[in-house]
Amino acid sequence: MSVKWEKTGKTTGELTFDISQDEIKTGLDQAFKRVKKNLRVPGFRKGHVSRVIFDQYYGEEALYEDALNMVLPTVYAAAVKEAGIKAVGQPRIEPVSMDKGKDWTMKATVSVEPEVELGDYKGIEVPKQNTRVYAKDIDAELDKRREQNAELVLKKGKAEKGDTVTIDYKGTIDGKPFDGGSADNYSLELGSGTFIPGFEDQLIGHEAGDDVDVVVTFPEDYGAKDLAGKEAHFATKIHEVKSKQLPELDDEFAKDVDDSVETLDELKDKIKKDLKEQKEEAAKDAIQQAAIEGAVDNAKIDEIPDAMIQDDVNTQLNQYLGNMQRQGIDPQTYYKLTNTNEQQLRAQFAKDAAERVKTNLVLEAIVAAEGLEATKEEMDKEIKDLASEYNMDEKTVRATLSDDMLSHDITVRKAMDLITDGAKQVAKSKLKDDKDDKSDK
């Protein structure tokens, strides 16, 4: 194959390549099979015209456009590979020559990945992480578990914030009821923020048996457009007021909330261990994020083609909606539930797209610089892990992923680990001093 690559800009260029006679013949044969079944030629039954008759009647050139479409994707991919470029997005391809009996010549206007000049990516200084578990952390976790196991007991007297009331309510706007505005024996925790702002506050200070006329205004951005910004009256009857009764913090409580312990001290020890693991995992994530951000900041990258930004947005969108569908929520249902649309979701992902693209480019450059590779054992494990995560058959997962895709994901993670493992934790004040010193120079 004759291939010529000529840069016309930092991330653009023209790729000229030939389509051989053998490839053209293959394309013409495929194109003829496609159109043959619908051909009508006088003297022949529909779909029974030979290639020779077709060429005599219409001319071989009538198949050129279809033939080109048949072979172009494969030939273009081979040309890109031979030119040694990393093309992104869709090229604009125009024929240079398509003469009968000769190789065809094509010219593609192509966007390519920008060049990356790596800076320091080992020994990146990151904020020191504190993984110590304090007594107040353990107390907070115990308080949360007491709240989760609290009992509601009937209360005499006025309702306070944190109490739960059982109510009937009937809502009206301009004297007319509206959908979803009424309920009987509804259990509502005051201060939970479950209802429209102001509703719960107006029940505080009342007691069982009281009738309360609650007046609120729906927010301007309320999901139901027919209610947004309108004033509503809720005729509300309070049946019961209940307060939370927290369990005693003792050995019995410990056994109730965790059957693997016998005493409160054992529960505290277990909570401390769990919190320690959580803090260490959070610290590792924070170090990794800061170290990778440092490596990206230290690198120099040419202007990123818009095609790469759009590819990233498409990937993020497809992954997000795919996760929703695995939970049984199709895109249209998701948009309805969230009162959004595809354009808004795309705009959300577009905000950080450039940074994600830059990060991936730097990580790929580090993979190349370090000669990182994925072994067969690592790729097999990746398949097993993905199959387990998505509850799919390993063969099905394998069929959807090429070796290049698997290798890319594995080696990029290795690059992330390399950056993270080499990071140096320093006090935040020291980091600030270093930045101040640099800004003064």
C-alpha positions in Angstrom: 0.0 0.0 0.0 1.2 3.5 -0.9 0.7 5.8 2.0 1.8 9.4 2.5 1.2 11.5 5.7 1.7 15.2 5.7 1.0 17.4 8.7 -0.9 20.6 8.0 -1.2 21.7 11.7 -0.3 20.6 15.2 -3.1 18.1 15.3 -4.3 17.9 11.6 -2.9 16.5 8.4 -3.6 14.9 5.1 -3.3 11.2 4.6 -3.0 10.0 1.0 -3.4 6.3 0.3 -4.2 3.9 -2.6 -6.8 1.2 -2.9 -5.3 -1.7 -4.8 -7.0 -3.5 -7.8 -7.6 -6.6 -5.6 -9.4 -4.5 -3.0 -11.4 -2.7 -5.7 -12.4 -6.1 -7.2 -13.6 -7.2 -3.8 -15.6 -4.0 -3.3 -17.2 -4.3 -6.8 -18.2 -7.9 -6.2 -19.8 -7.0 -2.8 -21.5 -4.0 -4.3 -22.9 -6.1 -7.2 -24.3 -8.7 -4.8 -26.0 -5.9 -2.9 -27.7 -4.3 -5.9 -28.3 -7.5 -8.0 -31.4 -8.6 -6.1 -33.3 -5.4 -7.0 -32.1 -5.1 -10.6 -34.6 -5.0 -13.5 -33.1 -5.5 -16.9 -35.3 -6.2 -20.0 -35.2 -9.9 -20.9 -34.1 -11.0 -17.4 -36.0 -11.9 -14.3 -35.6 -9.6 -11.3 -32.3 -10.5 -9.5 -31.0 -12.8 -12.1 -28.7 -10.5 -14.1 -25.1 -11.6 -14.5 -22.2 -9.3 -13.8 -21.2 -9.3 -17.5 -24.7 -8.1 -18.6 -24.7 -5.5 -15.8 -21.4 -4.0 -16.9 -22.6 -3.9 -20.5 -25.9 -2.4 -19.6 -24.9 0.1 -16.8 -21.1 0.1 -16.9 -18.8 -0.9 -14.1 -18.6 2.7 -12.9 -22.2 2.5 -11.6 -20.8 0.3 -8.8 -17.9 2.5 -7.8 -19.6 4.5 -5.0 -21.0 1.4 -3.3 -17.7 -0.5 -3.8 -15.8 2.4 -2.3 -18.1 2.4 0.8 -17.6 -1.3 1.1 -13.8 -1.3 1.3 -12.9 2.2 2.6 -13.2 1.5 6.4 -10.7 -1.4 6.2 -8.3 0.3 3.8 -8.4 3.6 5.8 -7.7 1.8 9.0 -4.7 0.0 7.4 -3.4 3.3 6.0 -3.6 4.9 9.4 -1.7 2.0 11.0 1.0 2.1 8.2 1.4 5.9 8.6 2.0 5.4 12.3 -0.5 8.1 13.3 -3.2 8.1 16.1 -6.2 9.4 14.2 -9.2 10.6 16.1 -12.8 11.4 15.1 -14.2 10.9 11.6 -11.9 11.8 8.7 -13.1 13.8 5.6 -12.1 11.5 2.7 -12.2 12.7 -1.0 -11.2 10.7 -4.1 -8.1 11.9 -5.9 -8.6 9.5 -8.8 -10.8 6.5 -9.5 -9.8 5.5 -13.0 -11.0 2.2 -14.4 -8.2 -0.4 -14.4 -6.0 1.5 -12.1 -5.5 1.8 -8.3 -7.8 4.3 -6.7 -6.2 7.2 -4.8 -7.8 8.8 -1.8 -7.0 11.8 0.4 -8.2 12.0 3.9 -8.2 15.1 6.1 -7.4 13.7 9.5 -7.3 14.9 13.1 -4.7 13.2 15.3 -3.8 13.0 18.9 -1.7 16.0 20.1 1.9 15.3 21.1 2.7 15.0 24.8 5.9 16.2 26.3 6.1 14.6 29.7 7.4 16.5 32.7 8.1 15.0 36.2 5.7 12.2 37.0 7.8 10.4 39.7 8.2 11.8 43.2 5.2 14.2 42.8 4.6 16.0 46.1 1.0 15.6 47.4 -0.7 16.8 50.6 -0.1 14.5 53.5 -3.1 12.4 54.4 -4.3 11.9 58.0 -5.6 8.3 58.5 -5.8 8.5 62.3 -9.1 7.5 63.8 -10.2 9.8 66.7 -12.5 9.0 69.5 -15.0 11.6 68.1 -15.1 9.5 64.9 -16.1 6.4 66.8 -18.7 8.3 68.9 -20.2 9.7 65.7 -20.6 6.3 64.2 -22.2 5.0 67.4 -24.6 7.9 67.4 -25.5 7.1 63.8 -26.2 3.5 64.7 -28.3 4.6 67.7 -30.3 6.8 65.4 -30.8 3.9 63.0 -32.1 1.7 65.8 -34.2 4.4 67.6 -37.8 3.6 68.4 -40.7 6.0 68.0 -42.8 6.5 71.1 -46.1 8.4 71.5 -45.5 11.9 72.9 -47.8 14.2 74.7 -47.4 17.9 74.1 -46.2 20.0 71.2 -44.2 18.6 68.2 -40.6 19.6 67.9 -38.0 19.3 65.2 -36.9 15.7 64.9 -40.3 14.4 66.0 -42.5 12.3 63.7 -46.1 13.2 63.1 -48.9 11.2 61.6 -51.1 13.5 59.5 -53.9 13.7 56.9 -53.5 16.6 54.4 -55.5 17.9 51.5 -53.9 20.4 49.3 -55.6 23.0 47.1 -54.5 25.8 44.7 -57.0 28.6 44.2 -59.5 26.4 46.1 -59.0 23.4 43.7 -57.4 20.1 44.6 -54.4 18.9 42.5 -52.8 15.6 41.8 -50.5 14.3 44.5 -51.7 16.9 47.0 -53.5 14.7 49.4 -52.8 11.7 51.7 -54.1 10.0 54.9 -52.1 8.8 57.8 -48.8 10.0 56.4 -45.8 9.6 58.6 -43.5 12.7 58.4 -40.4 13.5 60.3 -40.2 17.2 61.0 -37.0 18.7 59.8 -36.3 15.9 57.3 -36.9 18.2 54.3 -39.2 15.6 52.8 -41.9 18.1 52.0 -42.0 21.5 50.3 -39.9 24.1 52.2 -41.9 25.6 55.0 -44.5 22.8 55.3 -42.8 20.9 58.1 -41.9 24.1 60.0 -45.5 25.1 60.3 -46.4 21.8 62.1 -43.8 22.5 64.8 -45.5 23.7 68.0 -48.7 21.8 67.4 -50.0 18.6 69.0 -52.1 15.6 68.3 -55.7 16.6 67.5 -54.8 20.0 66.0 -56.0 21.2 62.6 -53.4 23.3 60.9 -53.8 25.3 57.7 -50.3 25.1 56.1 -49.6 27.6 53.4 -46.5 27.2 51.2 -45.3 28.3 47.8 -43.9 25.7 45.4 -40.3 26.5 44.2 -39.9 28.0 40.8 -37.9 25.0 39.7 -40.3 22.5 41.0 -40.5 19.3 38.9 -44.2 19.6 38.1 -44.3 22.7 35.9 -48.1 23.2 36.5 -47.3 23.7 40.3 -44.0 25.6 40.1 -44.2 29.0 41.8 -47.8 28.6 42.9 -49.2 29.1 46.5 -50.9 26.1 48.0 -53.0 25.6 51.1 -52.9 22.2 52.9 -55.7 21.4 55.4 -53.7 19.3 57.8 -54.9 17.1 60.7 -52.3 15.9 63.2 -53.3 12.4 64.6 -50.1 11.5 66.5 -46.8 13.0 67.6 -44.0 10.6 68.3 -40.4 11.2 69.5 -37.3 9.2 69.0 -36.2 7.0 71.9 -32.5 6.1 71.4 -31.3 2.8 72.8 -28.9 2.7 75.7 -25.3 2.6 74.7 -24.4 -0.8 76.4 -23.4 -4.3 75.7 -26.9 -5.3 74.7 -27.0 -2.5 72.1 -23.7 -3.7 70.7 -25.0 -7.3 70.3 -28.2 -6.0 68.7 -26.5 -3.9 66.0 -23.6 -6.4 65.3 -24.0 -10.1 66.0 -20.2 -10.6 65.6 -19.5 -8.8 68.9 -20.4 -9.5 72.6 -19.6 -6.2 74.2 -19.6 -2.4 73.6 -15.8 -2.3 73.7 -15.6 -5.0 71.0 -18.0 -3.0 68.9 -15.9 0.1 69.3 -12.8 -1.8 68.3 -14.5 -3.1 65.2 -15.7 0.4 64.3 -12.2 1.7 64.8 -10.8 -0.9 62.5 -13.5 -0.3 59.8 -13.0 3.5 60.0 -9.2 3.0 59.7 -9.6 1.0 56.5 -12.0 3.6 55.1 -9.6 6.4 55.8 -6.7 4.6 54.3 -8.7 3.8 51.2 -9.8 7.4 51.0 -6.2 8.6 51.5 -5.0 6.3 48.7 -7.6 7.8 46.4 -6.7 11.3 47.4 -2.9 10.7 46.9 -3.6 9.1 43.5 -5.8 12.0 42.3 -3.3 14.6 43.5 -0.3 12.8 42.0 -1.9 12.3 38.6 -3.1 15.9 38.6 0.5 16.9 39.3 1.8 14.7 36.4 -0.7 16.3 34.1 0.2 19.8 35.2 3.9 19.1 34.6 3.2 17.8 31.0 3.0 20.0 27.9 0.2 19.1 25.5 -0.7 20.7 22.2 -4.2 21.8 21.5 -6.7 19.0 21.9 -8.9 18.3 18.8 -12.6 18.8 19.3 -13.1 15.3 18.0 -11.4 13.9 21.1 -13.6 16.0 23.4 -16.7 14.8 21.7 -15.5 11.2 21.8 -15.0 11.5 25.5 -18.5 13.0 26.0 -20.0 10.2 24.0 -18.1 7.6 26.0 -19.2 9.1 29.3 -22.8 9.4 28.2 -23.0 5.8 26.9 -21.4 4.4 30.1 -23.7 6.4 32.3 -26.9 5.4 30.5 -25.6 1.9 30.2 -25.3 1.7 34.0 -28.9 3.1 34.3 -30.2 0.4 31.9 -28.5 -2.3 34.0 -30.6 -1.0 36.9 -33.7 -1.3 34.8 -34.0 2.4 33.8 -34.0 3.2 30.1 -32.8 6.6 28.9 -36.3 8.1 28.4 -37.4 7.1 31.9 -34.2 8.5 33.3 -34.8 11.9 31.6 -38.3 12.0 32.8 -37.4 11.1 36.4 -34.6 13.7 36.5 -36.5 16.3 34.4 -33.5 16.6 32.1 -32.7 15.6 28.5 -29.7 14.2 26.5 -28.4 17.7 25.6 -28.3 18.7 29.3 -26.5 15.4 30.3 -24.0 16.0 27.5 -23.3 19.5 28.7 -22.7 18.1 32.2 -20.1 15.6 30.9 -18.5 18.3 28.6 -17.5 20.4 31.6 -14.5 18.1 32.5 -14.0 16.4 29.2 -10.8 18.3 28.3 -9.2 17.5 31.6 -10.2 13.8 31.2 -8.7 13.7 27.7 -5.5 15.4 28.9 -5.1 12.9 31.8 -5.6 9.9 29.5 -3.0 11.3 27.0 -0.4 11.8 29.8 -1.1 8.3 31.2 -0.7 6.7 27.7 2.5 8.7 27.2 3.8 7.3 30.5 2.8 3.8 29.4 5.0 4.3 26.3 7.9 5.9 28.2 8.0 3.1 30.8 7.4 0.3 28.3 4.4 -1.0 30.4 2.7 -4.1 29.1 -0.2 -6.3 30.0 0.4 -10.1 30.4 -2.0 -12.8 29.2 -2.6 -13.6 32.8 -3.6 -10.0 33.6 -5.9 -9.9 30.6 -7.6 -13.2 31.7 -8.1 -11.8 35.2 -9.6 -8.6 33.8 -12.1 -10.7 31.9 -13.0 -12.7 35.0 -13.4 -9.5 37.1 -15.6 -7.8 34.5 -17.8 -10.9 34.1 -18.2 -11.0 37.8 -18.9 -7.3 38.1 -21.6 -7.3 35.4 -22.9 -10.8 36.1 -22.1 -11.9 32.5 -20.5 -14.9 30.9 -16.8 -14.7 30.4 -17.0 -15.6 26.8 -19.6 -12.8 26.2 -17.3 -10.3 27.8 -14.3 -11.5 25.8 -16.2 -11.2 22.6 -16.9 -7.5 23.2 -13.3 -6.6 24.1 -10.2 -6.7 21.9 -6.7 -7.4 23.2 -5.9 -3.7 22.5 -8.8 -2.5 24.7 -7.8 -4.9 27.5 -4.2 -4.0 27.3 -4.9 -0.2 27.3 -7.0 -0.4 30.5 -4.5 -2.6 32.3 -1.4 -0.6 31.3 -3.1 2.7 32.1 -3.8 1.4 35.6 -0.2 0.4 35.9 0.9 4.0 35.0 -1.5 5.3 37.6 0.0 3.0 40.2 3.5 4.0 39.2 2.7 7.7 39.7 0.9 7.0 43.0 3.6 4.7 44.5 6.2 7.3 43.7 4.3 10.2 45.2 5.8 12.0 48.3 3.4 13.1 51.0 4.3 16.5 52.5 2.5 18.8 54.9 0.0 21.2 53.3 1.9 24.2 54.7 5.1 23.0 53.0 3.2 22.6 49.7 1.9 26.2 50.1 5.4 27.5 50.8 6.8 25.8 47.7 4.0 27.4 45.6 4.6 30.8 47.1 8.4 30.5 46.4 7.7 29.6 42.8 5.2 32.5 42.3 7.8 35.0 43.7 10.4 34.0 41.0 
